Amino acid sequence: MRWRDQIVAAALLAVMLAASPAAAGQGRSRNVSVETIVEFGNNPQPVVIDQTSKVNIARIIEIGTGTVDATVIQDGTKNITQIIQVGSTTNALVEQIGLSNSVYLRQFGGSTNALIAQTGNLNTGVVSQFGQRNWLAIFQFAR
């Protein structure tokens, strides 16, 4: 699949998931925290998710004409982050502390930037960057 087709697929997914320009869903308890944010339009607002339950799941889809920013901080036994970003500049920061940490990040833009820090026994980071200028740093530490 060409990257342009992936951008169209991501845009269609965002439209299907949200009936308004910005939609957020969250469920939170002491044991499980799930947050989903879908944002599209001109210059979307930065997204910040901070989760401290035993199981943390964060899903973000950002599609904008300008800069899109996402920050996810998770401290739990199992942490999962899924981010799709499309914009002229895409920025993602993910910090995870737990036994099992997973990040799935896909960025499309003129400039793509990502910083991932994971501390745990099982750390997984999957990153796809499609841009003219791509920057990525992943730090994985065992407990």
CYANA upper distance limits for C-alpha pairs under 8 A (distance plus 0.5 A):
  1 MET  CA      5 ASP  CA      6.79
  1 MET  CA      6 GLN  CA      7.27
  2 ARG  CA      6 GLN  CA      6.96
  3 TRP  CA      7 ILE  CA      6.77
  3 TRP  CA    130 PHE  CA      7.68
  4 ARG  CA      8 VAL  CA      6.88
  5 ASP  CA      9 ALA  CA      6.62
  6 GLN  CA     10 ALA  CA      6.57
  7 ILE  CA     11 ALA  CA      6.64
  7 ILE  CA     86 VAL  CA      7.69
  7 ILE  CA    108 PHE  CA      7.81
  8 VAL  CA     12 LEU  CA      6.65
  9 ALA  CA     13 LEU  CA      6.66
 10 ALA  CA     14 ALA  CA      6.73
 10 ALA  CA     84 ILE  CA      8.02
 11 ALA  CA     15 VAL  CA      6.78
 11 ALA  CA     63 ILE  CA      7.43
 12 LEU  CA     16 MET  CA      6.67
 13 LEU  CA     17 LEU  CA      6.66
 14 ALA  CA     18 ALA  CA      6.66
 14 ALA  CA     38 VAL  CA      6.87
 14 ALA  CA     39 GLU  CA      8.12
 14 ALA  CA     40 PHE  CA      8.14
 14 ALA  CA     61 ILE  CA      7.22
 14 ALA  CA     63 ILE  CA      8.43
 15 VAL  CA     19 ALA  CA      7.31
 17 LEU  CA     38 VAL  CA      7.85
 18 ALA  CA     22 ALA  CA      7.56
 18 ALA  CA     23 ALA  CA      6.29
 18 ALA  CA     38 VAL  CA      7.19
 19 ALA  CA     23 ALA  CA      8.15
 21 PRO  CA     39 GLU  CA      6.60
 21 PRO  CA     40 PHE  CA      6.24
 21 PRO  CA     41 GLY  CA      7.14
 22 ALA  CA     37 ILE  CA      8.06
 22 ALA  CA     38 VAL  CA      6.32
 22 ALA  CA     39 GLU  CA      5.03
 22 ALA  CA     40 PHE  CA      7.06
 23 ALA  CA     37 ILE  CA      6.37
 23 ALA  CA     38 VAL  CA      5.74
 23 ALA  CA     39 GLU  CA      6.98
 24 ALA  CA     35 GLU  CA      7.83
 24 ALA  CA     36 THR  CA      6.07
 24 ALA  CA     37 ILE  CA      4.87
 24 ALA  CA     38 VAL  CA      6.79
 25 GLY  CA     35 GLU  CA      6.24
 25 GLY  CA     36 THR  CA      5.58
 25 GLY  CA     37 ILE  CA      6.97
 26 GLN  CA     33 SER  CA      7.94
 26 GLN  CA     34 VAL  CA      5.95
 26 GLN  CA     35 GLU  CA      4.72
 26 GLN  CA     36 THR  CA      6.67
 27 GLY  CA     32 VAL  CA      8.23
 27 GLY  CA     33 SER  CA      6.17
 27 GLY  CA     34 VAL  CA      5.60
 27 GLY  CA     35 GLU  CA      6.93
 28 ARG  CA     32 VAL  CA      6.40
 28 ARG  CA     33 SER  CA      4.65
 28 ARG  CA     34 VAL  CA      6.67
 28 ARG  CA     53 SER  CA      8.33
 29 SER  CA     33 SER  CA      6.43
 29 SER  CA     53 SER  CA      7.36
 30 ARG  CA     52 THR  CA      8.50
 30 ARG  CA     53 SER  CA      5.65
 30 ARG  CA     54 LYS  CA      7.37
 31 ASN  CA     53 SER  CA      5.68
 31 ASN  CA     54 LYS  CA      5.32
 31 ASN  CA     55 VAL  CA      6.59
 32 VAL  CA     53 SER  CA      5.94
 32 VAL  CA     54 LYS  CA      6.44
 32 VAL  CA     55 VAL  CA      5.22
 32 VAL  CA     56 ASN  CA      6.47
 33 SER  CA     51 GLN  CA      7.18
 33 SER  CA     52 THR  CA      8.24
 33 SER  CA     53 SER  CA      6.30
 33 SER  CA     54 LYS  CA      8.42
 33 SER  CA     55 VAL  CA      6.75
 33 SER  CA     56 ASN  CA      5.36
 33 SER  CA     57 ILE  CA      6.66
 34 VAL  CA     56 ASN  CA      6.58
 34 VAL  CA     57 ILE  CA      5.22
 34 VAL  CA     58 ALA  CA      6.44
 35 GLU  CA     49 ILE  CA      8.24
 35 GLU  CA     57 ILE  CA      6.87
 35 GLU  CA     58 ALA  CA      5.46
 35 GLU  CA     59 ARG  CA      6.75
 36 THR  CA     58 ALA  CA      6.50
 36 THR  CA     59 ARG  CA      5.16
 36 THR  CA     60 ILE  CA      6.32
 37 ILE  CA     59 ARG  CA      6.83
 37 ILE  CA     60 ILE  CA      5.35
 37 ILE  CA     61 ILE  CA      6.84
 38 VAL  CA     60 ILE  CA      6.40
 38 VAL  CA     61 ILE  CA      5.25
 38 VAL  CA     62 GLU  CA      6.50
 39 GLU  CA     44 PRO  CA      7.11
 39 GLU  CA     61 ILE  CA      6.70
 39 GLU  CA     62 GLU  CA      5.31
 39 GLU  CA     63 ILE  CA      6.76
 39 GLU  CA     64 GLY  CA      8.36
 40 PHE  CA     44 PRO  CA      6.80
 40 PHE  CA     62 GLU  CA      6.18
 40 PHE  CA     63 ILE  CA      4.97
 40 PHE  CA     64 GLY  CA      5.72
 41 GLY  CA     63 ILE  CA      7.08
 41 GLY  CA     64 GLY  CA      5.38
 41 GLY  CA     65 THR  CA      7.17
 42 ASN  CA     64 GLY  CA      5.86
 42 ASN  CA     65 THR  CA      5.65
 42 ASN  CA     66 GLY  CA      6.95
 43 ASN  CA     64 GLY  CA      6.30
 43 ASN  CA     65 THR  CA      6.55
 43 ASN  CA     66 GLY  CA      5.41
 43 ASN  CA     67 THR  CA      6.68
 43 ASN  CA     68 VAL  CA      7.62
 44 PRO  CA     62 GLU  CA      8.12
 44 PRO  CA     63 ILE  CA      8.31
 44 PRO  CA     64 GLY  CA      6.56
 44 PRO  CA     66 GLY  CA      8.15
 44 PRO  CA     67 THR  CA      7.98
 44 PRO  CA     68 VAL  CA      6.82
 45 GLN  CA     68 VAL  CA      7.86
 45 GLN  CA     69 ASP  CA      8.08
 46 PRO  CA     68 VAL  CA      6.95
 46 PRO  CA     69 ASP  CA      5.27
 46 PRO  CA     70 ALA  CA      6.39
 46 PRO  CA     71 THR  CA      8.43
 47 VAL  CA     69 ASP  CA      6.68
 47 VAL  CA     70 ALA  CA      5.20
 47 VAL  CA     71 THR  CA      6.63
 48 VAL  CA     70 ALA  CA      6.50
 48 VAL  CA     71 THR  CA      5.25
 48 VAL  CA     72 VAL  CA      6.41
 49 ILE  CA     58 ALA  CA      7.89
 49 ILE  CA     71 THR  CA      6.79
 49 ILE  CA     72 VAL  CA      5.28
 49 ILE  CA     73 ILE  CA      6.74
 50 ASP  CA     72 VAL  CA      6.49
 50 ASP  CA     73 ILE  CA      5.28
 50 ASP  CA     74 GLN  CA      6.46
 51 GLN  CA     56 ASN  CA      6.70
 51 GLN  CA     73 ILE  CA      6.79
 51 GLN  CA     74 GLN  CA      5.32
 51 GLN  CA     75 ASP  CA      6.84
 51 GLN  CA     76 GLY  CA      8.33
 52 THR  CA     56 ASN  CA      7.61
 52 THR  CA     74 GLN  CA      6.46
 52 THR  CA     75 ASP  CA      5.32
 52 THR  CA     76 GLY  CA      6.13
 53 SER  CA     75 ASP  CA      7.54
 53 SER  CA     76 GLY  CA      5.95
 53 SER  CA     77 THR  CA      8.44
 54 LYS  CA     75 ASP  CA      8.24
 54 LYS  CA     76 GLY  CA      4.90
 54 LYS  CA     77 THR  CA      5.44
 54 LYS  CA     78 LYS  CA      6.95
 55 VAL  CA     76 GLY  CA      6.31
 55 VAL  CA     77 THR  CA      6.44
 55 VAL  CA     78 LYS  CA      5.32
 55 VAL  CA     79 ASN  CA      6.46
 56 ASN  CA     74 GLN  CA      7.08
 56 ASN  CA     75 ASP  CA      8.23
 56 ASN  CA     76 GLY  CA      7.02
 56 ASN  CA     78 LYS  CA      6.80
 56 ASN  CA     79 ASN  CA      5.27
 56 ASN  CA     80 ILE  CA      6.64
 57 ILE  CA     79 ASN  CA      6.59
 57 ILE  CA     80 ILE  CA      5.30
 57 ILE  CA     81 THR  CA      6.40
 58 ALA  CA     72 VAL  CA      8.00
 58 ALA  CA     80 ILE  CA      6.82
 58 ALA  CA     81 THR  CA      5.28
 58 ALA  CA     82 GLN  CA      6.75
 59 ARG  CA     81 THR  CA      6.44
 59 ARG  CA     82 GLN  CA      5.26
 59 ARG  CA     83 ILE  CA      6.34
 60 ILE  CA     70 ALA  CA      8.30
 60 ILE  CA     82 GLN  CA      6.83
 60 ILE  CA     83 ILE  CA      5.24
 60 ILE  CA     84 ILE  CA      6.80
 60 ILE  CA     85 GLN  CA      8.49
 61 ILE  CA     83 ILE  CA      6.41
 61 ILE  CA     84 ILE  CA      5.30
 61 ILE  CA     85 GLN  CA      6.46
 62 GLU  CA     68 VAL  CA      7.05
 62 GLU  CA     84 ILE  CA      6.79
 62 GLU  CA     85 GLN  CA      5.30
 62 GLU  CA     86 VAL  CA      6.71
 63 ILE  CA     68 VAL  CA      7.86
 63 ILE  CA     85 GLN  CA      6.36
 63 ILE  CA     86 VAL  CA      5.13
 63 ILE  CA     87 GLY  CA      6.53
 64 GLY  CA     68 VAL  CA      7.02
 64 GLY  CA     86 VAL  CA      6.68
 64 GLY  CA     87 GLY  CA      5.44
 64 GLY  CA     88 SER  CA      8.23
 65 THR  CA     87 GLY  CA      5.75
 65 THR  CA     88 SER  CA      6.62
 66 GLY  CA     87 GLY  CA      5.98
 66 GLY  CA     88 SER  CA      5.61
 66 GLY  CA     89 THR  CA      7.01
 67 THR  CA     87 GLY  CA      6.23
 67 THR  CA     88 SER  CA      6.27
 67 THR  CA     89 THR  CA      5.12
 67 THR  CA     90 THR  CA      6.33
 67 THR  CA     91 ASN  CA      8.20
 68 VAL  CA     85 GLN  CA      7.41
 68 VAL  CA     86 VAL  CA      7.82
 68 VAL  CA     87 GLY  CA      6.52
 68 VAL  CA     88 SER  CA      8.45
 68 VAL  CA     89 THR  CA      6.87
 68 VAL  CA     90 THR  CA      5.50
 68 VAL  CA     91 ASN  CA      6.73
 69 ASP  CA     90 THR  CA      6.61
 69 ASP  CA     91 ASN  CA      5.24
 69 ASP  CA     92 ALA  CA      6.39
 70 ALA  CA     91 ASN  CA      6.81
 70 ALA  CA     92 ALA  CA      5.34
 70 ALA  CA     93 LEU  CA      6.83
 71 THR  CA     92 ALA  CA      6.39
 71 THR  CA     93 LEU  CA      5.23
 71 THR  CA     94 VAL  CA      6.37
 72 VAL  CA     81 THR  CA      8.15
 72 VAL  CA     93 LEU  CA      6.82
 72 VAL  CA     94 VAL  CA      5.29
 72 VAL  CA     95 GLU  CA      6.84
 73 ILE  CA     94 VAL  CA      6.43
 73 ILE  CA     95 GLU  CA      5.34
 73 ILE  CA     96 GLN  CA      6.51
 74 GLN  CA     79 ASN  CA      6.79
 74 GLN  CA     95 GLU  CA      6.76
 74 GLN  CA     96 GLN  CA      5.29
 74 GLN  CA     97 ILE  CA      6.81
 75 ASP  CA     79 ASN  CA      7.76
 75 ASP  CA     96 GLN  CA      6.42
 75 ASP  CA     97 ILE  CA      5.28
 75 ASP  CA     98 GLY  CA      6.47
 76 GLY  CA     97 ILE  CA      6.92
 76 GLY  CA     98 GLY  CA      5.52
 76 GLY  CA     99 LEU  CA      8.19
 77 THR  CA     97 ILE  CA      8.33
 77 THR  CA     98 GLY  CA      5.08
 77 THR  CA     99 LEU  CA      5.62
 77 THR  CA    100 SER  CA      6.90
 78 LYS  CA     98 GLY  CA      6.41
 78 LYS  CA     99 LEU  CA      6.60
 78 LYS  CA    100 SER  CA      5.29
 78 LYS  CA    101 ASN  CA      6.46
 79 ASN  CA     96 GLN  CA      7.12
 79 ASN  CA     97 ILE  CA      8.20
 79 ASN  CA     98 GLY  CA      7.26
 79 ASN  CA    100 SER  CA      6.78
 79 ASN  CA    101 ASN  CA      5.29
 79 ASN  CA    102 SER  CA      6.72
 80 ILE  CA    101 ASN  CA      6.56
 80 ILE  CA    102 SER  CA      5.34
 80 ILE  CA    103 VAL  CA      6.51
 81 THR  CA     94 VAL  CA      8.47
 81 THR  CA    102 SER  CA      6.78
 81 THR  CA    103 VAL  CA      5.31
 81 THR  CA    104 TYR  CA      6.66
 81 THR  CA    105 LEU  CA      8.45
 82 GLN  CA    103 VAL  CA      6.52
 82 GLN  CA    104 TYR  CA      5.23
 82 GLN  CA    105 LEU  CA      6.41
 83 ILE  CA    104 TYR  CA      6.81
 83 ILE  CA    105 LEU  CA      5.32
 83 ILE  CA    106 ARG  CA      6.76
 84 ILE  CA    105 LEU  CA      6.56
 84 ILE  CA    106 ARG  CA      5.38
 84 ILE  CA    107 GLN  CA      6.45
 85 GLN  CA     90 THR  CA      6.80
 85 GLN  CA    106 ARG  CA      6.85
 85 GLN  CA    107 GLN  CA      5.30
 85 GLN  CA    108 PHE  CA      6.67
 86 VAL  CA     90 THR  CA      7.20
 86 VAL  CA    107 GLN  CA      6.53
 86 VAL  CA    108 PHE  CA      5.23
 86 VAL  CA    109 GLY  CA      6.34
 87 GLY  CA    108 PHE  CA      7.02
 87 GLY  CA    109 GLY  CA      5.53
 87 GLY  CA    110 GLY  CA      8.05
 88 SER  CA    109 GLY  CA      5.26
 88 SER  CA    110 GLY  CA      5.60
 88 SER  CA    111 SER  CA      7.04
 89 THR  CA    109 GLY  CA      6.01
 89 THR  CA    110 GLY  CA      6.38
 89 THR  CA    111 SER  CA      5.24
 89 THR  CA    112 THR  CA      6.37
 89 THR  CA    113 ASN  CA      8.37
 90 THR  CA    107 GLN  CA      7.04
 90 THR  CA    108 PHE  CA      7.71
 90 THR  CA    109 GLY  CA      6.78
 90 THR  CA    111 SER  CA      6.87
 90 THR  CA    112 THR  CA      5.34
 90 THR  CA    113 ASN  CA      6.53
 91 ASN  CA    112 THR  CA      6.76
 91 ASN  CA    113 ASN  CA      5.31
 91 ASN  CA    114 ALA  CA      6.28
 92 ALA  CA    113 ASN  CA      6.87
 92 ALA  CA    114 ALA  CA      5.21
 92 ALA  CA    115 LEU  CA      6.89
 93 LEU  CA    114 ALA  CA      6.36
 93 LEU  CA    115 LEU  CA      5.41
 93 LEU  CA    116 ILE  CA      6.45
 94 VAL  CA    103 VAL  CA      8.39
 94 VAL  CA    115 LEU  CA      6.90
 94 VAL  CA    116 ILE  CA      5.32
 94 VAL  CA    117 ALA  CA      6.81
 95 GLU  CA    116 ILE  CA      6.47
 95 GLU  CA    117 ALA  CA      5.32
 95 GLU  CA    118 GLN  CA      6.43
 96 GLN  CA    101 ASN  CA      6.81
 96 GLN  CA    117 ALA  CA      6.82
 96 GLN  CA    118 GLN  CA      5.29
 96 GLN  CA    119 THR  CA      6.78
 97 ILE  CA    101 ASN  CA      7.74
 97 ILE  CA    118 GLN  CA      6.48
 97 ILE  CA    119 THR  CA      5.32
 97 ILE  CA    120 GLY  CA      6.57
 98 GLY  CA    119 THR  CA      6.86
 98 GLY  CA    120 GLY  CA      5.52
 98 GLY  CA    121 ASN  CA      8.20
 99 LEU  CA    119 THR  CA      8.30
 99 LEU  CA    120 GLY  CA      5.08
 99 LEU  CA    121 ASN  CA      5.63
 99 LEU  CA    122 LEU  CA      6.69
 99 LEU  CA    143 ARG  CA      8.40
100 SER  CA    120 GLY  CA      6.48
100 SER  CA    121 ASN  CA      6.67
100 SER  CA    122 LEU  CA      5.12
100 SER  CA    123 ASN  CA      6.48
101 ASN  CA    118 GLN  CA      7.16
101 ASN  CA    119 THR  CA      8.24
101 ASN  CA    120 GLY  CA      7.21
101 ASN  CA    122 LEU  CA      6.64
101 ASN  CA    123 ASN  CA      5.30
101 ASN  CA    124 THR  CA      6.67
102 SER  CA    123 ASN  CA      6.47
102 SER  CA    124 THR  CA      5.14
102 SER  CA    125 GLY  CA      6.36
103 VAL  CA    124 THR  CA      6.74
103 VAL  CA    125 GLY  CA      5.29
103 VAL  CA    126 VAL  CA      6.59
103 VAL  CA    127 VAL  CA      8.35
104 TYR  CA    125 GLY  CA      6.73
104 TYR  CA    126 VAL  CA      5.40
104 TYR  CA    127 VAL  CA      6.56
105 LEU  CA    126 VAL  CA      6.73
105 LEU  CA    127 VAL  CA      5.26
105 LEU  CA    128 SER  CA      6.81
106 ARG  CA    127 VAL  CA      6.35
106 ARG  CA    128 SER  CA      5.23
106 ARG  CA    129 GLN  CA      6.47
107 GLN  CA    112 THR  CA      6.78
107 GLN  CA    128 SER  CA      6.76
107 GLN  CA    129 GLN  CA      5.35
107 GLN  CA    130 PHE  CA      6.59
107 GLN  CA    131 GLY  CA      8.37
108 PHE  CA    112 THR  CA      7.35
108 PHE  CA    129 GLN  CA      6.66
108 PHE  CA    130 PHE  CA      5.29
108 PHE  CA    131 GLY  CA      6.36
109 GLY  CA    130 PHE  CA      6.94
109 GLY  CA    131 GLY  CA      5.41
109 GLY  CA    132 GLN  CA      7.97
110 GLY  CA    131 GLY  CA      5.26
110 GLY  CA    132 GLN  CA      5.62
110 GLY  CA    133 ARG  CA      6.86
111 SER  CA    131 GLY  CA      6.02
111 SER  CA    132 GLN  CA      6.50
111 SER  CA    133 ARG  CA      5.17
111 SER  CA    134 ASN  CA      6.38
112 THR  CA    129 GLN  CA      6.93
112 THR  CA    130 PHE  CA      7.85
112 THR  CA    131 GLY  CA      6.52
112 THR  CA    133 ARG  CA      6.77
112 THR  CA    134 ASN  CA      5.30
112 THR  CA    135 TRP  CA      6.64
113 ASN  CA    134 ASN  CA      6.55
113 ASN  CA    135 TRP  CA      5.22
113 ASN  CA    136 LEU  CA      6.37
114 ALA  CA    135 TRP  CA      6.80
114 ALA  CA    136 LEU  CA      5.31
114 ALA  CA    137 ALA  CA      6.93
115 LEU  CA    136 LEU  CA      6.42
115 LEU  CA    137 ALA  CA      5.44
115 LEU  CA    138 ILE  CA      6.53
116 ILE  CA    125 GLY  CA      8.47
116 ILE  CA    137 ALA  CA      6.76
116 ILE  CA    138 ILE  CA      5.21
116 ILE  CA    139 PHE  CA      6.68
117 ALA  CA    138 ILE  CA      6.40
117 ALA  CA    139 PHE  CA      5.17
117 ALA  CA    140 GLN  CA      6.47
118 GLN  CA    123 ASN  CA      6.96
118 GLN  CA    138 ILE  CA      8.43
118 GLN  CA    139 PHE  CA      6.65
118 GLN  CA    140 GLN  CA      5.27
118 GLN  CA    141 PHE  CA      6.64
119 THR  CA    123 ASN  CA      7.90
119 THR  CA    140 GLN  CA      6.43
119 THR  CA    141 PHE  CA      5.15
119 THR  CA    142 ALA  CA      6.21
119 THR  CA    143 ARG  CA      6.79
120 GLY  CA    140 GLN  CA      8.31
120 GLY  CA    141 PHE  CA      6.77
120 GLY  CA    142 ALA  CA      5.40
120 GLY  CA    143 ARG  CA      5.58
121 ASN  CA    141 PHE  CA      8.35
121 ASN  CA    142 ALA  CA      5.59
121 ASN  CA    143 ARG  CA      6.41
122 LEU  CA    142 ALA  CA      8.29
123 ASN  CA    140 GLN  CA      7.15
125 GLY  CA    138 ILE  CA      8.22
129 GLN  CA    134 ASN  CA      7.01
130 PHE  CA    134 ASN  CA      7.96
